[in-house]
C-alpha cells in the first residue's frame, strides 16, 4: 500500500478496494511499491493535478499511475524493451 488512497498489487492478490488500485505483473520494470523510492515518487505524483494534461513520462516502467490520474495523453520513453512489453500487459490488467 502506498497511502490510504493508493495501492499496488500483483494480479494474484485480493483487491485492495482503494481509490487508485494498480494491478501489475511485477517484472523488472516496476516494484509493488515496497521500494522506498518507488513509494516516494508515487506519493509525489498522487499530489499533482494531472487531470486533462498531456505529459511526457521518461523512464515510465509501467505507465499505469499517470493513466489512472486522468492524464489525456502520455508520451512515454524508456530504454528497456522489457518495460514496453510489461506496460502492454499491465495496461490490459488495468483496463487502460
C-alpha positions as CSV (number, residue, x, y, z in Angstrom):
1,X,0.0,0.0,0.0
2,X,1.3,3.4,-1.0
3,X,-1.1,5.5,1.1
4,X,-4.7,5.5,2.2
5,X,-5.9,6.1,-1.4
6,X,-3.4,4.1,-3.5
7,X,-2.1,0.6,-3.6
8,X,-0.2,-1.6,-6.0
9,X,-0.8,-5.4,-6.1
10,X,0.1,-8.3,-8.3
11,X,-3.0,-9.8,-10.0
12,X,-3.0,-12.9,-7.9
13,X,-3.7,-11.0,-4.7
14,X,-7.2,-9.9,-3.5
15,X,-8.5,-6.4,-4.4
16,X,-7.5,-3.6,-2.1
17,X,-10.7,-1.6,-2.7
18,X,-8.9,1.8,-2.8
19,X,-9.5,4.9,-4.9
20,X,-6.4,4.1,-7.0
21,X,-5.7,0.4,-7.3
22,X,-2.9,-0.6,-9.7
23,X,-2.7,-4.2,-10.7
24,X,0.7,-5.2,-12.2
25,X,2.7,-8.2,-13.3
26,X,5.8,-7.2,-11.2
27,X,8.7,-7.8,-13.6
28,X,11.9,-5.9,-13.9
29,X,10.1,-2.6,-14.8
30,X,8.3,-1.9,-11.5
31,X,8.0,-3.0,-8.0
32,X,4.8,-3.2,-6.0
33,X,5.7,0.0,-4.1
34,X,7.7,-1.7,-1.3
35,X,10.9,0.1,-2.5
36,X,11.2,3.4,-0.7
37,X,12.0,5.4,-3.8
38,X,9.0,3.9,-5.7
39,X,6.6,4.8,-2.9
40,X,8.1,8.3,-2.5
41,X,7.6,9.0,-6.3
42,X,4.1,7.6,-6.3
43,X,3.1,9.8,-3.3
44,X,4.5,12.8,-5.1
45,X,2.6,12.1,-8.3
46,X,-0.6,11.5,-6.3
47,X,-0.4,15.1,-5.0
48,X,-0.1,16.6,-8.5
49,X,-3.1,17.8,-10.5
50,X,-2.7,15.8,-13.8
51,X,-6.4,15.6,-14.9
52,X,-6.7,16.7,-18.5
53,X,-2.9,17.2,-19.1
54,X,-0.6,15.8,-21.7
55,X,2.6,14.5,-20.2
56,X,6.0,13.1,-21.1
57,X,6.9,10.2,-18.9
58,X,10.7,9.4,-19.1
59,X,11.6,6.0,-17.6
60,X,8.0,5.0,-17.4
61,X,8.3,1.4,-16.1
62,X,4.6,0.6,-16.5
63,X,3.0,4.0,-17.2
64,X,-0.1,2.9,-15.2
65,X,-0.3,5.6,-12.5
66,X,-0.5,8.5,-14.9
67,X,-3.3,6.9,-16.8
68,X,-5.3,6.4,-13.6
69,X,-4.9,10.0,-12.6
70,X,-6.8,11.3,-15.7
71,X,-4.0,12.3,-18.0
72,X,-5.3,12.9,-21.5
73,X,-2.3,11.6,-23.4
74,X,1.1,10.2,-22.4
75,X,4.3,10.2,-24.5
76,X,6.4,7.6,-22.7
77,X,10.0,6.8,-23.2
78,X,12.1,4.0,-21.7
79,X,15.4,2.4,-22.8
80,X,14.3,-1.1,-21.7
81,X,12.2,-3.1,-24.2
82,X,11.0,-5.2,-21.2
83,X,9.3,-2.1,-19.8
84,X,7.4,-1.7,-23.1
85,X,6.3,-5.3,-23.1
86,X,5.3,-5.2,-19.3
87,X,3.4,-1.9,-19.9
88,X,1.3,-3.6,-22.5
89,X,0.4,-6.4,-20.1
90,X,-0.3,-4.1,-17.2
91,X,-2.4,-1.8,-19.3
92,X,-4.7,-4.8,-20.2
93,X,-4.9,-5.8,-16.5
94,X,-5.9,-2.2,-15.6
95,X,-8.3,-1.8,-18.5
96,X,-6.3,1.1,-19.9
